[in-house]
Every structure is written in C-alpha cells, then in structure tokens.
C-alpha cells in the first residue's frame, strides 16, 4: 500500500478555496486524520463506551457522593437519561455501557456489556486495588470488546462512571509523573477542604507504601487503579492496534491513557484530546502529552461527555477536506 506523504495531504488542504491556514485548527485535525487513515478521503465512524466500576477507596470518604450512585447512574445510562446519552444521540454516536466492576447485579440490556471483574476494587489504602489475575482478565476483556463491537468503527470514545475514581486517577498521575501531590489532586465530585487534605494524604502514603513512584505502569494500575480505568487503558491499546482514532475525554480517561502511553508511546499519533477539564490535575496531565485540547468549557462531569461534544468538530475537519471545492474545480484564481 502506498503511504501518503505529508506534502500530498497538505496540497489537498491548501488547494481548497480558501487562504492557506484560514481554517486554523480544522486544517491540523484534517491533516492528522488523513495521516492516521492514509487517505485523502477520510471518514469517521464513531463508537462510545462508558466503563463503570466501584472503588474500595471510596470507604475513606474521598467522594462527596455515596457509592450506590455508580449503580444508579448505570441504570440512568441504560434508560437514556444522562448527559452522555443526550450528546451521543445528538451526534448519532452508538453508546454502550460496560459493567467493569460495579457493586450489584444488572439485568440484561442491549446496551449493557457484562465484563464485571469483581464488585469493586479493594481499598488500595489498605491493600492492592486488584490482583494480577484480575488485571490480566481486564486486558482479555478489552480485546473482546474491540473485536465484538468496533468491527466497522474507526473512532473510539471512552467515558467512565465510578464514585471515588478521581482518587485512583490522581494516584496514577502522581506515580507516573514528576508532579507534586498538589499538582495531581483536586476536589473531584466537590469534596470539602478537610476531605481534600485526606485524599492527598491517602494517595501519597499509598504510593510510598507500594514503592510506585516512576515504577512499572502495569504495577501502578494494579495497585492503585480501578477496574473501569484499567479497562479503558486496555481498550485504548487494543484500539490502537486496529489503527482507530482515539478521542480522549477528561481527567479519568486521560489518567487511563497515561498508562497506555507509558506502555506504547506511539499511541499518541492516533490521539486527539477533546477538552481540558476543570479538575485540578487535568491541565498538568495534558502537558505530559504536549496536548492542545479541542475545547475548554470547564467541564468536569466525565462519562465521555467532553469527547461527545468535541466530536462534531472533527466531523467538520473531515467534511471540509472531502466536500469543499478546490481552486481548479471552482474556477477560482489562487492568490
């Protein structure tokens, strides 16, 4: 197969009826999508998954919401009542919910995928969040998800739901970067000052106890991660093997992506970052990837909502390169 050169892609973009560079970031996005797909006629076929899981660390009071909200929100997703449902419906993005480790049993539903590892992780302040066997099973499940549900899709959105999950996300960031604990930890669901101080102490103590600072990414994922976070990591890696475009959501999704990036740095070539969230650590985490997020709307909901909102901007990038006239066909003189 002939590999397109940068010059060929740039010529098609610059030959549209506009001054060079006048569509700004859209031209960068179109170039990158053409590069990933190795075509001058790119297309986007999206799919979204919300990975849900509970966390033993929630018993330490690190969230403003009770743990049963995870289960309740999964039901809300399946009924179509959440923000992510609204935005996916708006942009015709198929949406599935993955039970990666929620406390409680769900009835079968056409949009629910049963990949429960366990009913929540262990409390990593006291013991590792999951076993090595559980982590290995997560990677097997991710392969199944990509094989079964993304055969005709080429753009992946991963969202998440899990009360307390900013704590493992912050722990992963603190373990795998050189940032201070203050740079990694925020208020998550809106905890008070006392709970925030406690959250920082729990993370710092746990990372030191397990000797995770700048250690093996998979060990970090096992010891302080979450089932839904680990399944996102594994799904990103499997999707990259299929050359899918990855549209990364907010802080939790970016922490999961950080592990994938540490394991496979070239994954960044297929990646767009949808937005910069309002969560404290996300801006710093994006710097690790030299990311220039598509949006900055002060979002902090999760679920994949930032990616669903940003997706139509990538559609516009594909639309202009495919449908906009060039100077020759339009009979317009170049400047």
KEFINU-211962 format. One record per residue: x, y, z of N, C-alpha, C in turn; residue number from 1; residue in three letters. Coordinates in steps of 0.2 Angstrom, whole numbers, plus 5000, padded with zeros to 4 digits. Example, Ala and Ser with C-alpha at 12.3 -4.5 7.8 and 13.67 -1.06 7.14 Angstrom:
residues 2
PT    nu    nv    nw   cau   cav   caw    cu    cv    cw  resi  resn
PT  5066  4972  5039  5062  4978  5039  5066  4984  5039     1   ALA
PT  5064  4989  5035  5068  4995  5036  5064  5000  5039     2   SER
//
This chain:
residues 335
PT    nu    nv    nw   cau   cav   caw    cu    cv    cw  resi  resn
PT  5004  4994  5000  5000  5000  5000  5004  5006  5000     1   UNK
PT  5003  5011  4996  5006  5017  4995  5005  5021  5001     2   UNK
PT  5010  5024  5004  5009  5028  5010  5009  5036  5008     3   UNK
PT  5004  5039  5010  5004  5046  5008  5009  5050  5011     4   UNK
PT  5012  5055  5007  5017  5060  5010  5013  5065  5013     5   UNK
PT  5017  5069  5018  5014  5075  5021  5013  5080  5016     6   UNK
PT  5017  5080  5010  5016  5085  5005  5009  5084  5001     7   UNK
PT  5007  5078  5000  5001  5076  4997  4995  5078  5001     8   UNK
PT  4995  5077  5007  4990  5079  5011  4989  5087  5012     9   UNK
PT  4995  5090  5013  4995  5097  5013  4993  5100  5007    10   UNK
PT  4994  5098  5001  4992  5100  4995  4985  5100  4994    11   UNK
PT  4982  5095  4996  4974  5094  4996  4971  5099  5000    12   UNK
PT  4974  5100  5006  4971  5105  5011  4972  5112  5008    13   UNK
PT  4978  5114  5006  4979  5121  5004  4976  5122  4997    14   UNK
PT  4974  5117  4993  4971  5119  4987  4963  5120  4987    15   UNK
PT  4961  5119  4993  4953  5121  4994  4953  5129  4993    16   UNK
PT  4946  5131  4992  4945  5138  4990  4945  5142  4996    17   UNK
PT  4951  5143  4999  4952  5147  5005  4959  5149  5005    18   UNK
PT  4961  5154  5009  4968  5156  5010  4971  5150  5014    19   UNK
PT  4977  5149  5013  4981  5143  5017  4981  5145  5024    20   UNK
PT  4979  5140  5028  4979  5141  5035  4973  5144  5038    21   UNK
PT  4968  5146  5034  4962  5150  5036  4957  5146  5040    22   UNK
PT  4957  5140  5040  4953  5136  5044  4956  5134  5050    23   UNK
PT  4962  5136  5052  4965  5135  5058  4966  5128  5060    24   UNK
PT  4964  5127  5066  4964  5120  5069  4961  5115  5065    25   UNK
PT  4956  5116  5062  4952  5111  5057  4957  5109  5052    26   UNK
PT  4962  5113  5050  4966  5110  5045  4971  5105  5048    27   UNK
PT  4973  5107  5054  4978  5102  5058  4974  5096  5059    28   UNK
PT  4968  5096  5061  4964  5090  5063  4963  5086  5056    29   UNK
PT  4962  5089  5051  4961  5085  5044  4967  5082  5042    30   UNK
PT  4973  5086  5043  4979  5083  5041  4981  5076  5045    31   UNK
PT  4979  5077  5052  4981  5071  5056  4977  5065  5055    32   UNK
PT  4970  5066  5053  4966  5061  5052  4968  5058  5045    33   UNK
PT  4969  5062  5040  4972  5059  5034  4978  5055  5035    34   UNK
PT  4982  5057  5039  4989  5054  5041  4987  5047  5044    35   UNK
PT  4983  5047  5049  4981  5041  5053  4978  5036  5048    36   UNK
PT  4973  5038  5044  4970  5033  5039  4973  5032  5033    37   UNK
PT  4978  5036  5031  4982  5035  5025  4978  5036  5019    38   UNK
PT  4974  5041  5019  4969  5043  5014  4968  5050  5013    39   UNK
PT  4966  5052  5007  4964  5059  5006  4957  5060  5006    40   UNK
PT  4953  5055  5007  4946  5055  5008  4944  5051  5015    41   UNK
PT  4946  5055  5020  4944  5051  5027  4937  5051  5029    42   UNK
PT  4936  5047  5033  4929  5046  5036  4929  5044  5043    43   UNK
PT  4924  5046  5047  4923  5045  5054  4917  5040  5055    44   UNK
PT  4919  5035  5059  4913  5030  5061  4914  5029  5069    45   UNK
PT  4911  5033  5073  4912  5033  5080  4909  5028  5084    46   UNK
PT  4911  5026  5090  4908  5022  5095  4910  5024  5101    47   UNK
PT  4906  5024  5106  4907  5026  5113  4906  5021  5118    48   UNK
PT  4910  5020  5123  4909  5016  5129  4909  5019  5135    49   UNK
PT  4905  5018  5140  4906  5021  5147  4907  5015  5151    50   UNK
PT  4913  5015  5154  4916  5009  5158  4914  5011  5165    51   UNK
PT  4911  5007  5169  4908  5008  5176  4911  5003  5181    52   UNK
PT  4913  5006  5186  4916  5002  5192  4916  5005  5198    53   UNK
PT  4916  5002  5204  4916  5004  5210  4923  5004  5213    54   UNK
PT  4924  5007  5219  4931  5008  5221  4931  5007  5229    55   UNK
PT  4935  5002  5231  4936  5001  5238  4938  5008  5242    56   UNK
PT  4942  5012  5239  4945  5018  5242  4939  5023  5244    57   UNK
PT  4933  5022  5241  4928  5026  5242  4926  5026  5250    58   UNK
PT  4927  5021  5253  4926  5020  5260  4930  5025  5265    59   UNK
PT  4935  5028  5262  4939  5033  5265  4936  5040  5265    60   UNK
PT  4931  5040  5262  4927  5047  5262  4930  5052  5257    61   UNK
PT  4933  5049  5251  4936  5053  5246  4931  5056  5241    62   UNK
PT  4925  5055  5241  4920  5057  5237  4914  5061  5240    63   UNK
PT  4911  5066  5237  4905  5069  5240  4899  5065  5239    64   UNK
PT  4899  5059  5235  4893  5056  5234  4894  5048  5237    65   UNK
PT  4888  5045  5239  4889  5038  5241  4890  5034  5235    66   UNK
PT  4893  5028  5237  4895  5023  5232  4889  5020  5228    67   UNK
PT  4883  5020  5230  4877  5017  5227  4876  5021  5221    68   UNK
PT  4878  5027  5220  4877  5032  5214  4880  5028  5208    69   UNK
PT  4885  5025  5208  4888  5021  5202  4883  5017  5199    70   UNK
PT  4880  5012  5203  4874  5008  5201  4869  5012  5198    71   UNK
PT  4866  5017  5202  4861  5021  5200  4862  5024  5193    72   UNK
PT  4868  5027  5192  4870  5030  5186  4870  5025  5180    73   UNK
PT  4872  5019  5181  4872  5014  5176  4865  5013  5173    74   UNK
PT  4860  5013  5178  4853  5012  5176  4851  5018  5172    75   UNK
PT  4853  5024  5174  4851  5030  5171  4854  5030  5164    76   UNK
PT  4860  5028  5163  4863  5027  5156  4859  5023  5152    77   UNK
PT  4857  5017  5155  4853  5012  5151  4846  5015  5149    78   UNK
PT  4843  5019  5153  4837  5022  5152  4837  5028  5147    79   UNK
PT  4843  5030  5146  4845  5036  5141  4844  5043  5144    80   UNK
PT  4845  5043  5151  4844  5050  5154  4850  5054  5156    81   UNK
PT  4856  5051  5154  4862  5055  5157  4864  5060  5151    82   UNK
PT  4869  5064  5153  4871  5069  5148  4874  5066  5142    83   UNK
PT  4878  5060  5144  4881  5057  5138  4876  5054  5133    84   UNK
PT  4871  5052  5136  4866  5049  5131  4863  5055  5127    85   UNK
PT  4862  5061  5129  4860  5066  5126  4864  5068  5120    86   UNK
PT  4871  5069  5122  4876  5071  5117  4877  5066  5111    87   UNK
PT  4877  5059  5114  4878  5054  5109  4872  5053  5104    88   UNK
PT  4866  5054  5107  4860  5055  5102  4860  5060  5097    89   UNK
PT  4863  5066  5100  4863  5072  5096  4868  5071  5090    90   UNK
PT  4873  5067  5091  4878  5067  5086  4878  5060  5083    91   UNK
PT  4873  5056  5084  4872  5049  5081  4879  5045  5083    92   UNK
PT  4881  5044  5089  4886  5040  5091  4884  5034  5095    93   UNK
PT  4884  5028  5093  4882  5022  5096  4885  5022  5103    94   UNK
PT  4882  5020  5108  4884  5021  5115  4883  5014  5119    95   UNK
PT  4888  5011  5122  4887  5005  5126  4890  5007  5133    96   UNK
PT  4887  5004  5138  4889  5004  5145  4892  4997  5147    97   UNK
PT  4898  4998  5149  4902  4992  5151  4902  4991  5159    98   UNK
PT  4899  4986  5162  4900  4984  5169  4907  4981  5170    99   UNK
PT  4912  4985  5172  4918  4983  5173  4919  4980  5180   100   UNK
PT  4915  4983  5185  4916  4981  5192  4911  4985  5196   101   UNK
PT  4905  4985  5195  4900  4989  5199  4897  4984  5204   102   UNK
PT  4896  4987  5210  4893  4983  5216  4886  4982  5214   103   UNK
PT  4884  4976  5213  4877  4975  5211  4876  4971  5205   104   UNK
PT  4870  4968  5204  4869  4964  5198  4864  4968  5193   105   UNK
PT  4865  4968  5187  4861  4971  5182  4857  4966  5178   106   UNK
PT  4851  4967  5176  4848  4963  5171  4851  4964  5164   107   UNK
PT  4850  4960  5160  4852  4960  5153  4849  4966  5150   108   UNK
PT  4853  4970  5145  4850  4976  5142  4854  4976  5135   109   UNK
PT  4851  4978  5130  4855  4978  5123  4861  4982  5123   110   UNK
PT  4861  4987  5128  4867  4992  5128  4871  4991  5134   111   UNK
PT  4870  4986  5137  4875  4984  5143  4879  4978  5141   112   UNK
PT  4886  4979  5142  4891  4974  5141  4893  4971  5148   113   UNK
PT  4892  4965  5149  4894  4962  5156  4901  4959  5156   114   UNK
PT  4906  4963  5158  4913  4962  5159  4915  4963  5166   115   UNK
PT  4911  4961  5171  4912  4963  5178  4918  4959  5180   116   UNK
PT  4923  4962  5183  4929  4959  5186  4928  4956  5193   117   UNK
PT  4925  4961  5197  4923  4960  5204  4918  4965  5206   118   UNK
PT  4915  4965  5212  4911  4970  5214  4915  4976  5217   119   UNK
PT  4918  4979  5213  4923  4985  5216  4930  4982  5217   120   UNK
PT  4934  4987  5217  4941  4986  5219  4942  4985  5226   121   UNK
PT  4948  4983  5228  4949  4983  5236  4951  4991  5237   122   UNK
PT  4951  4992  5244  4953  4999  5246  4961  4999  5246   123   UNK
PT  4964  5003  5241  4971  5002  5240  4975  5006  5246   124   UNK
PT  4971  5009  5250  4975  5012  5256  4977  5007  5261   125   UNK
PT  4974  5001  5260  4975  4995  5264  4978  4989  5261   126   UNK
PT  4977  4988  5254  4979  4983  5251  4979  4984  5243   127   UNK
PT  4982  4981  5239  4982  4982  5232  4975  4982  5229   128   UNK
PT  4973  4987  5224  4967  4988  5222  4964  4981  5218   129   UNK
PT  4968  4978  5215  4966  4972  5211  4972  4967  5211   130   UNK
PT  4971  4961  5209  4976  4956  5209  4979  4956  5202   131   UNK
PT  4984  4953  5201  4987  4952  5194  4983  4948  5189   132   UNK
PT  4979  4943  5192  4975  4939  5188  4969  4943  5186   133   UNK
PT  4966  4948  5190  4961  4952  5188  4963  4957  5183   134   UNK
PT  4969  4960  5183  4972  4964  5178  4973  4961  5172   135   UNK
PT  4975  4955  5172  4976  4951  5165  4969  4950  5162   136   UNK
PT  4964  4948  5166  4957  4947  5164  4955  4953  5160   137   UNK
PT  4956  4959  5163  4954  4965  5160  4957  4966  5153   138   UNK
PT  4963  4965  5152  4966  4965  5145  4963  4960  5140   139   UNK
PT  4961  4954  5143  4957  4950  5139  4950  4952  5137   140   UNK
PT  4947  4955  5142  4940  4958  5140  4941  4964  5135   141   UNK
PT  4946  4968  5136  4946  4974  5131  4947  4971  5124   142   UNK
PT  4951  4966  5123  4952  4963  5117  4945  4961  5114   143   UNK
PT  4941  4957  5118  4934  4955  5116  4930  4961  5114   144   UNK
PT  4930  4966  5118  4926  4972  5117  4928  4975  5110   145   UNK
PT  4934  4976  5109  4936  4979  5102  4934  4974  5096   146   UNK
PT  4935  4968  5097  4934  4963  5092  4926  4962  5091   147   UNK
PT  4922  4963  5096  4915  4961  5095  4911  4968  5093   148   UNK
PT  4913  4974  5095  4909  4979  5094  4912  4985  5090   149   UNK
PT  4918  4984  5088  4921  4990  5084  4923  4988  5077   150   UNK
PT  4920  4983  5074  4922  4980  5068  4922  4985  5062   151   UNK
PT  4916  4989  5062  4915  4994  5057  4916  5001  5059   152   UNK
PT  4920  5002  5065  4921  5008  5068  4928  5010  5068   153   UNK
PT  4929  5017  5067  4936  5019  5067  4938  5025  5072   154   UNK
PT  4933  5027  5076  4935  5032  5081  4932  5030  5088   155   UNK
PT  4936  5030  5093  4934  5027  5099  4934  5033  5104   156   UNK
PT  4928  5033  5108  4927  5037  5114  4926  5033  5120   157   UNK
PT  4930  5034  5125  4929  5030  5132  4927  5035  5137   158   UNK
PT  4922  5034  5140  4920  5038  5146  4920  5033  5152   159   UNK
PT  4918  5036  5158  4918  5032  5164  4913  5034  5169   160   UNK
PT  4911  5029  5174  4907  5031  5179  4910  5027  5185   161   UNK
PT  4911  5030  5191  4913  5026  5197  4915  5031  5202   162   UNK
PT  4910  5031  5207  4911  5036  5213  4918  5034  5216   163   UNK
PT  4922  5040  5217  4928  5040  5220  4934  5039  5215   164   UNK
PT  4932  5039  5209  4938  5037  5204  4943  5043  5202   165   UNK
PT  4941  5049  5205  4947  5054  5204  4953  5052  5208   166   UNK
PT  4951  5048  5214  4957  5046  5218  4962  5042  5215   167   UNK
PT  4960  5036  5212  4964  5032  5208  4967  5035  5202   168   UNK
PT  4964  5040  5199  4966  5043  5193  4972  5048  5196   169   UNK
PT  4971  5051  5201  4976  5056  5204  4982  5052  5206   170   UNK
PT  4981  5046  5209  4986  5041  5211  4991  5039  5206   171   UNK
PT  4987  5037  5200  4991  5035  5194  4995  5041  5191   172   UNK
PT  4992  5047  5191  4996  5053  5189  5002  5054  5193   173   UNK
PT  5001  5054  5200  5006  5055  5204  5012  5050  5204   174   UNK
PT  5010  5044  5203  5015  5038  5202  5019  5039  5196   175   UNK
PT  5016  5041  5191  5019  5040  5184  5022  5047  5181   176   UNK
PT  5022  5052  5185  5024  5058  5183  5029  5061  5188   177   UNK
PT  5032  5067  5187  5036  5070  5192  5032  5076  5195   178   UNK
PT  5026  5076  5194  5022  5082  5198  5021  5080  5205   179   UNK
PT  5020  5086  5209  5019  5086  5216  5012  5083  5217   180   UNK
PT  5011  5081  5223  5004  5079  5225  4999  5084  5224   181   UNK
PT  5001  5090  5226  4996  5096  5225  4994  5097  5217   182   UNK
PT  4999  5095  5213  4998  5096  5206  4993  5091  5203   183   UNK
PT  4992  5085  5207  4989  5079  5204  4982  5079  5207   184   UNK
PT  4980  5082  5213  4974  5080  5216  4970  5086  5217   185   UNK
PT  4963  5085  5215  4958  5090  5215  4952  5088  5219   186   UNK
PT  4947  5092  5219  4941  5091  5223  4936  5086  5220   187   UNK
PT  4937  5083  5214  4933  5078  5211  4926  5080  5211   188   UNK
PT  4922  5076  5214  4915  5077  5214  4912  5083  5219   189   UNK
PT  4917  5087  5222  4916  5093  5225  4917  5092  5233   190   UNK
PT  4922  5089  5235  4924  5087  5242  4926  5094  5245   191   UNK
PT  4925  5094  5252  4927  5100  5256  4935  5100  5257   192   UNK
PT  4937  5105  5260  4945  5106  5261  4947  5100  5266   193   UNK
PT  4944  5098  5271  4946  5093  5275  4947  5086  5271   194   UNK
PT  4942  5085  5267  4942  5078  5263  4947  5079  5258   195   UNK
PT  4949  5085  5255  4954  5085  5250  4961  5084  5253   196   UNK
PT  4962  5087  5259  4968  5085  5263  4969  5078  5264   197   UNK
PT  4964  5075  5266  4964  5067  5267  4965  5063  5261   198   UNK
PT  4962  5066  5256  4963  5062  5249  4971  5063  5247   199   UNK
PT  4974  5068  5248  4981  5069  5246  4985  5064  5251   200   UNK
PT  4983  5064  5257  4987  5060  5262  4987  5053  5260   201   UNK
PT  4981  5051  5258  4980  5043  5256  4984  5042  5250   202   UNK
PT  4984  5046  5245  4987  5044  5239  4995  5044  5240   203   UNK
PT  4997  5049  5244  5004  5050  5245  5007  5044  5249   204   UNK
PT  5003  5042  5254  5005  5036  5258  5005  5030  5254   205   UNK
PT  5000  5029  5250  4999  5023  5246  5005  5022  5241   206   UNK
PT  5006  5027  5238  5012  5027  5233  5018  5025  5236   207   UNK
PT  5020  5028  5242  5026  5027  5245  5026  5020  5248   208   UNK
PT  5020  5017  5251  5020  5011  5254  5021  5005  5248   209   UNK
PT  5019  5006  5242  5019  5001  5237  5025  5003  5233   210   UNK
PT  5029  5008  5234  5035  5010  5230  5033  5011  5223   211   UNK
PT  5028  5015  5221  5026  5015  5215  5028  5021  5211   212   UNK
PT  5032  5026  5214  5034  5032  5211  5039  5030  5205   213   UNK
PT  5037  5032  5199  5040  5030  5192  5042  5023  5192   214   UNK
PT  5037  5019  5194  5038  5012  5193  5034  5009  5187   215   UNK
PT  5034  5002  5186  5031  4999  5181  5023  5001  5180   216   UNK
PT  5021  5004  5174  5014  5006  5174  5009  5001  5175   217   UNK
PT  5010  4995  5173  5005  4990  5175  5005  4988  5182   218   UNK
PT  5010  4989  5186  5010  4988  5193  5006  4994  5196   219   UNK
PT  5007  5000  5194  5003  5006  5196  4996  5004  5195   220   UNK
PT  4994  5002  5189  4987  5001  5188  4984  4996  5192   221   UNK
PT  4988  4990  5194  4986  4985  5198  4985  4987  5205   222   UNK
PT  4990  4991  5208  4990  4993  5215  4985  4999  5217   223   UNK
PT  4984  5004  5212  4980  5009  5214  4975  5011  5209   224   UNK
PT  4974  5007  5204  4969  5009  5198  4962  5007  5200   225   UNK
PT  4958  5007  5195  4951  5005  5196  4950  5000  5190   226   UNK
PT  4945  4996  5191  4943  4991  5186  4941  4995  5179   227   UNK
PT  4937  5001  5180  4935  5004  5174  4941  5008  5171   228   UNK
PT  4945  5010  5175  4951  5014  5172  4956  5009  5169   229   UNK
PT  4957  5003  5172  4961  4998  5168  4958  4996  5162   230   UNK
PT  4952  4995  5162  4949  4993  5156  4949  4998  5150   231   UNK
PT  4949  5004  5152  4950  5010  5147  4957  5009  5144   232   UNK
PT  4962  5009  5149  4969  5008  5147  4969  5002  5141   233   UNK
PT  4967  4997  5143  4967  4991  5139  4964  4992  5132   234   UNK
PT  4958  4995  5133  4954  4996  5127  4957  5001  5122   235   UNK
PT  4961  5006  5125  4964  5011  5121  4970  5007  5117   236   UNK
PT  4974  5003  5120  4979  5000  5117  4977  4995  5112   237   UNK
PT  4971  4991  5113  4969  4987  5108  4966  4991  5102   238   UNK
PT  4963  4996  5103  4960  5000  5098  4966  5003  5093   239   UNK
PT  4971  5005  5097  4977  5007  5093  4980  5002  5088   240   UNK
PT  4980  4996  5091  4982  4990  5086  4978  4990  5080   241   UNK
PT  4972  4992  5080  4967  4992  5075  4967  4999  5071   242   UNK
PT  4972  5003  5073  4973  5010  5070  4967  5014  5070   243   UNK
PT  4963  5013  5076  4957  5018  5077  4960  5024  5079   244   UNK
PT  4956  5030  5078  4957  5036  5081  4954  5036  5088   245   UNK
PT  4958  5039  5093  4956  5039  5100  4955  5046  5101   246   UNK
PT  4949  5047  5104  4946  5054  5106  4946  5054  5114   247   UNK
PT  4951  5057  5117  4951  5056  5124  4947  5061  5128   248   UNK
PT  4944  5059  5133  4939  5063  5137  4943  5067  5142   249   UNK
PT  4941  5067  5149  4943  5072  5154  4949  5068  5158   250   UNK
PT  4949  5070  5164  4954  5068  5169  4955  5061  5170   251   UNK
PT  4949  5057  5171  4950  5050  5172  4952  5046  5166   252   UNK
PT  4949  5048  5161  4951  5045  5154  4958  5046  5152   253   UNK
PT  4960  5052  5154  4967  5054  5152  4972  5051  5157   254   UNK
PT  4970  5049  5163  4974  5045  5168  4975  5038  5165   255   UNK
PT  4969  5035  5163  4970  5029  5159  4974  5029  5153   256   UNK
PT  4973  5034  5149  4978  5035  5143  4985  5036  5145   257   UNK
PT  4986  5039  5151  4993  5040  5153  4997  5033  5154   258   UNK
PT  4993  5028  5156  4996  5021  5157  4997  5018  5150   259   UNK
PT  4992  5019  5146  4993  5016  5139  4999  5020  5135   260   UNK
PT  5000  5026  5136  5005  5030  5133  5012  5028  5136   261   UNK
PT  5012  5026  5142  5019  5024  5145  5021  5017  5142   262   UNK
PT  5015  5013  5141  5017  5006  5138  5018  5006  5131   263   UNK
PT  5015  5011  5127  5015  5012  5120  5015  5019  5118   264   UNK
PT  5021  5022  5118  5022  5029  5117  5019  5031  5110   265   UNK
PT  5019  5027  5105  5017  5029  5098  5009  5030  5098   266   UNK
PT  5006  5028  5103  4999  5028  5103  4996  5036  5102   267   UNK
PT  5001  5040  5104  4999  5047  5104  4998  5049  5096   268   UNK
PT  5001  5046  5092  5000  5048  5084  4992  5047  5082   269   UNK
PT  4989  5043  5086  4982  5042  5084  4977  5045  5089   270   UNK
PT  4979  5050  5092  4975  5053  5098  4974  5060  5097   271   UNK
PT  4967  5062  5099  4965  5069  5100  4963  5069  5107   272   UNK
PT  4964  5075  5110  4961  5076  5117  4956  5081  5116   273   UNK
PT  4950  5079  5119  4944  5083  5117  4943  5089  5121   274   UNK
PT  4945  5089  5127  4944  5096  5131  4949  5096  5137   275   UNK
PT  4950  5102  5140  4953  5102  5146  4948  5103  5152   276   UNK
PT  4948  5099  5156  4943  5099  5161  4944  5104  5167   277   UNK
PT  4939  5104  5171  4940  5109  5177  4944  5106  5183   278   UNK
PT  4945  5099  5182  4948  5095  5188  4955  5098  5188   279   UNK
PT  4958  5098  5194  4964  5102  5196  4970  5099  5192   280   UNK
PT  4971  5092  5191  4976  5089  5188  4976  5088  5181   281   UNK
PT  4971  5090  5178  4970  5088  5171  4974  5092  5166   282   UNK
PT  4975  5099  5168  4979  5103  5164  4986  5101  5164   283   UNK
PT  4989  5099  5170  4995  5097  5171  4996  5090  5167   284   UNK
PT  4991  5086  5167  4992  5079  5164  4992  5080  5157   285   UNK
PT  4989  5085  5154  4989  5086  5147  4996  5088  5144   286   UNK
PT  4999  5092  5149  5006  5094  5147  5011  5088  5146   287   UNK
PT  5010  5083  5149  5014  5077  5148  5013  5074  5141   288   UNK
PT  5008  5075  5138  5007  5073  5131  5008  5079  5126   289   UNK
PT  5010  5085  5128  5010  5091  5124  5004  5092  5120   290   UNK
PT  4998  5091  5124  4992  5091  5121  4989  5098  5120   291   UNK
PT  4985  5099  5115  4982  5105  5113  4974  5103  5113   292   UNK
PT  4971  5103  5118  4964  5100  5118  4959  5104  5113   293   UNK
PT  4954  5101  5111  4950  5104  5106  4946  5110  5109   294   UNK
PT  4943  5108  5115  4939  5113  5119  4941  5114  5126   295   UNK
PT  4939  5120  5129  4940  5121  5136  4933  5125  5138   296   UNK
PT  4929  5120  5141  4922  5123  5143  4921  5122  5151   297   UNK
PT  4927  5121  5154  4926  5120  5161  4922  5114  5163   298   UNK
PT  4922  5109  5159  4918  5103  5160  4922  5099  5166   299   UNK
PT  4918  5095  5170  4921  5090  5175  4916  5085  5176   300   UNK
PT  4912  5083  5172  4907  5078  5173  4909  5071  5171   301   UNK
PT  4914  5070  5167  4916  5063  5165  4911  5060  5160   302   UNK
PT  4910  5054  5160  4905  5050  5156  4908  5049  5149   303   UNK
PT  4913  5053  5147  4914  5054  5140  4911  5060  5136   304   UNK
PT  4908  5064  5141  4904  5070  5138  4908  5075  5134   305   UNK
PT  4914  5076  5136  4919  5081  5133  4920  5078  5126   306   UNK
PT  4921  5072  5125  4923  5069  5118  4917  5069  5114   307   UNK
PT  4911  5068  5117  4905  5068  5113  4903  5075  5110   308   UNK
PT  4905  5080  5114  4904  5087  5112  4909  5089  5107   309   UNK
PT  4915  5087  5108  4921  5089  5103  4920  5085  5096   310   UNK
PT  4917  5079  5096  4917  5075  5090  4915  5079  5084   311   UNK
PT  4909  5083  5084  4907  5086  5078  4912  5091  5075   312   UNK
PT  4917  5093  5079  4922  5097  5076  4927  5093  5072   313   UNK
PT  4928  5087  5074  4932  5083  5069  4928  5081  5063   314   UNK
PT  4922  5080  5064  4917  5079  5058  4918  5085  5053   315   UNK
PT  4918  5091  5056  4919  5097  5051  4926  5097  5048   316   UNK
PT  4931  5094  5051  4938  5094  5048  4937  5089  5042   317   UNK
PT  4934  5083  5043  4933  5078  5038  4929  5081  5032   318   UNK
PT  4923  5084  5034  4919  5087  5029  4922  5092  5024   319   UNK
PT  4926  5097  5027  4929  5102  5023  4934  5098  5018   320   UNK
PT  4938  5094  5020  4943  5091  5015  4939  5086  5010   321   UNK
PT  4934  5083  5012  4930  5079  5007  4925  5083  5002   322   UNK
PT  4922  5088  5005  4917  5091  5001  4918  5099  4999   323   UNK
PT  4923  5102  5001  4924  5109  4999  4928  5109  4992   324   UNK
PT  4926  5113  4988  4929  5114  4981  4936  5116  4981   325   UNK
PT  4940  5113  4977  4947  5116  4976  4947  5121  4971   326   UNK
PT  4952  5125  4970  4953  5131  4966  4951  5129  4958   327   UNK
PT  4954  5123  4956  4953  5121  4949  4945  5120  4948   328   UNK
PT  4942  5116  4952  4935  5114  4950  4930  5120  4951   329   UNK
PT  4932  5124  4955  4928  5130  4957  4929  5136  4952   330   UNK
PT  4934  5135  4948  4936  5141  4944  4938  5147  4947   331   UNK
PT  4941  5146  4953  4943  5152  4957  4951  5153  4956   332   UNK
PT  4953  5159  4955  4960  5160  4955  4963  5160  4962   333   UNK
PT  4969  5157  4962  4973  5157  4968  4976  5164  4969   334   UNK
PT  4977  5166  4975  4980  5172  4977  4988  5172  4976   335   UNK
//
